[in-house]
Structures are given as structure tokens and as C-alpha cells.
């Protein structure tokens, strides 16, 4: 009887460990982070569209500055 109790306890412990280490919770968390990131990008894109309609020259200047900053950052990180 004692041997079956320890076997059952070991099985329960291993099942809890399997549930804890399974990718299920990480997958859910990853999906939530991805969804919120896309939501943020969608809101940013809508803000840029609205700004472009209201003030096209300022939007062009901001786009130029952002492109210049990305190009400089890329050049710095490039391996020669």
C-alpha cells in the first residue's frame, strides 16, 4: 500500500511538473504580447495617416528624419 502511495505521489508530481513546463502558458503569453504589439502598431499607423492628412509637410519631414535615423543606426551596426 505504501509503495502505491509513493508511486501515485510521484505520478502526481510529474504531471504537475509537465503542466508547468509545457509550452501552453508561454504560447498564450506570446500570443497576447504579439496581439498587443500589433494593436500598438496599428494605432501608430492610424496616427501617421491622420497626421499626414492634416499636416502633410510635417509628416514628410518626420518620415525623412525617421528614415535617416534608421539608416544611421543600420550603418553603425553593420560589420565591415
N, C-alpha and C positions, 0 to 999 in steps of 0.2 A: 504494500500500500504506500509506503514511504517513497519507494522508487518511482511509482507512477505520479506522485505529487511533484517530485522534483523534475520529472520529465514534462509534466504539464506546465510547471513554472518556467522551465527552460523554453518550451514552445511559446508560451505567452510572451516571455521576454524577447525572443527572437522575432515574433510577429510585431511587437511594438517597435523594435529597432528597424524592422523592414519598412513599416509605415512611416517612421521618422525619416529614414534615409531615402525613401522613394522620391522620384523627381516630381511627384504630384504637386506638393506645395510650392516648389520652386517654379514649376511651369505656370501655376496660377499667378504667382507674384510677377513672373516675367511678362505674362500676358497683360497684367494690369499696368505695369510700367510702360510697356510698349504702347498700349492704348492711350495712356495719359500723355506720352510723348508725341504721338500723332495728333492728339487733340490740341496740344500746345502749338505744334507746327501749323495745324490748320487755322488756329486763331491768329497766329503770326502772319500767315499768308493772306488772310482776310483783312488784317490791319494794313498790310502793304498795299493791297488792292484799293482799299478805301482812301488811303493817303495818296495813292497815285491818281485817283480821280479828282481829289480835292486840290492837291498841290503837285502837279507833275514834275516841275523842275526840281523841287526839293527831293522828290522820290528818286529822280535820276541821279542827283548828287549823292544821296545816301547809298544807292546801288553801286555807284562808281567807287565810293570810299570803302564799302564792304568788299568789293571785288579786289581792290588794291590791297586791303589788309590780308585777305586770304592768299593772294599771290605772294605777298612778302613772307607770310608765315610758311607757305609751302617751300619757298626758296631756302629759308633758314633751316628747315628740317630735311631738305634733300641731301643725300650723301654724294659727295664728289669723289 
